[in-house]
């Protein structure tokens, strides 16, 4: 088994990670109702205050980032 490396701590139930071209990871934080960016050096920043219960991300063929949200019921473009 490969060694496991912790990239960031303090996240609220992280899920749905997507690796971006710059090496950062965008993920949902279900407990904190937001999407966060984790840089390769472990810095965590707010990417989007999604609200509801964000629980998955995917990059579409158009290059846009799509969020699955179990609640919140809103559409945000250009985040």
N, C-alpha and C positions, 0 to 999 in steps of 0.2 A: 504494500500500500504506500502511496505517495504521502509525504509529510503534508499536514494541513497547516495553512497560514491564515491567521486572523487579519483581515484587512481593515475592519472598523468595529467599534463597540458602541453600545448605547442606542441601537436601532430598535424601533418598536414593531416587532414581528415582521421582519423583512421577507419579501417574496417577489417573484417575477423579475429577477435580474436580467438586464439587457446590457451587453458590452457595447460601448460606443467607439467610433473610430479613433478617438483620442486616448483610449485605454481606460477611461472612467467607466463606472457602472451606474446605471440608473435603476432604481428599485422602488417598489412600493413599500410603505410602512403601514400595515393594516391598523395597528393600535394607534398610530399618530395621525392617521387620515391624510397622508401626504406621500409625495414621491421625493426621493432624495438622490443626490449624486455623490458617489464615493470615488475620489480620485485615486490614482495608483499609489500615492503616498499615504492614503488612509483618511484624508480630510473629507468630512461629511458636510454637505450644504443642501439647503432646500432647493428642489427643482420645481415643484408645483404643490400648492396647497389644494389637493384634490377633493377633500371632504369625503363624506360617506365612508365606504370601506374598500379602498383600492386594494386589489389583490392579484394583479397580473399586468404585464406589459409585453408588447411585441412591436417590432419594427415592420411596417408594411412595405409593399413593393415600391411605394412612392417615397420611401425614406422617412415617413412620418412615424412618430411614436404613438402607439395606441394603448389606452389604459382600460382595463376591465375594472369596473367599480360596482361593488355590491351595495348600492345606495348612493345618495347624492344627486342623482338624476339631473345632470347638467352636461352641456357640451362645451368644450373649450378648444379653440383652434389657435394654433400658432404659439403654443407654450414652448 
